[in-house]
Amino acid sequence: MKNKIKVIHDLNKEETFYQKFFLDEPFLMESGELLKNVSVAYETYGKLNEEGTNAIIICHALTGDSHASSYNFPDSREGWWDGIIGINKAFDPEKYFIVCSNFLGGCYGTTGPASINPTTGKPYNFNFPQMTVRDMVNLQYKLIKYLNINRIKTITGGSLGGMQTLEWVLMYPEIVDSIIPIAVGAKHSAWAIGLNEIQRKAIMEDPDWNNGNYIEQPKKGLSTARMLAMMSYRSTESFEQKFGREIRHQSENESKPFFQVESYLRYQGQKLVDRFDANTYLYITRAMDLHDVTKNRGTLEETLSKIKAPTLSIGIDSDLLYPTSEQKEIARLILNSKYFEIKSLHGHDAFLIEFDQLNRAIKEFLN
């Protein structure tokens, strides 16, 4: 396998850098499809020890990327997990070799629907093969072998990152010392699938989507999808405390948001449109819906009982999207497992906010 590395700007054009790993041979997907010219965008923090055994793998969520930390470039944009990656934090680069890659199907440097199809010379768009969480993990495995990692101290991530974490330990148990799945279930619930379907429908019914062959992003559909998602990421208490019934505009102009919460949701929708790809959003949400650790493995009890690695299953008491019953189930069915609950009014997003609680729990677990 011939591999190359280069440093390039992040797709959002801010001062963030990642490295790229290229596969020369086609990548075999779970569906049987072969994907050619696959690249992986990734960042690393710290140094790998001589034995190759001090690695931490960080898996990101739906619209995340490989820029988990600004440790390497303090003047770059903030990393999405800066709160727990850094000196004297849970994941200390002076102690660990920390790796975070943009997963297969992403739009931040790793091959996905927005990438150029080498056969046609045009973007894949809606002709990209549907990837799964297991495909994401298989590609990450190729990256860590390239990086000469022999054992992984722990693997962690929240939401879709937690799905990857569970698949990692089931697919490659021989190299995984421990796992920390956060705010995730062992399989995607009907509730979560339903929410994703509404978001996909909003995108696909936008006339600008054009069966996936758009020139400019279908802004209305993607924005609406993000607005709905934001409602599921927070709790009722969080919205009430932050916005209540605060009025934004005293106007009869219906095009302007009347309440502050309306303004916030529209802002979040536009913010995603400015940095993300609509087809990519469709593919990722479908991959999440396909998440089911029991597929071709037996019952849930049989599947999770196969996991021997020490496990810290973390839930969030106000999470509407992945309720704590799902993380408690994971902890109950994995023999060598502990459960920790984040106390927060911020809902599902608490794993991106409550850094003090996460630092304490993860430090205690790893030590």
Buried (B, 14 or more C-beta within 10 A) or exposed (E): EEBEEEEEEBBEEEEBBBBBBBBEEEBEBBEEBEBEBBBBBBBBBBEBEEEBBBBBBBBBBBBBBBBBBBBBBEEBBEBBBBBBBBEEBBBBBEBBBBBBBBBBBBBBBBBBBBBEBEEEEEBBBBBBBBBBBBBBBBBBBBBBEBBEBBBBBBBBBBBBBBBBBBBBBBEBEEBBBBBBBBBBBBBBBEEBBEBBEEBBEBBBEBEBBEEBEBEEBBBBBBBBBBBBBBBBBBBEEBBEEBBEEEEBEEEEEEEEBBBBBBBBBBEBBBEBBEBBBBBBBBBBBBBBBBBBBBEEEEEBEEBBEBBEBBBBBBBBBBBBBBBBEBBBBBBEBBEEBBBBBBEBBBBBBBBBBBBEBBBEBBBEBBE
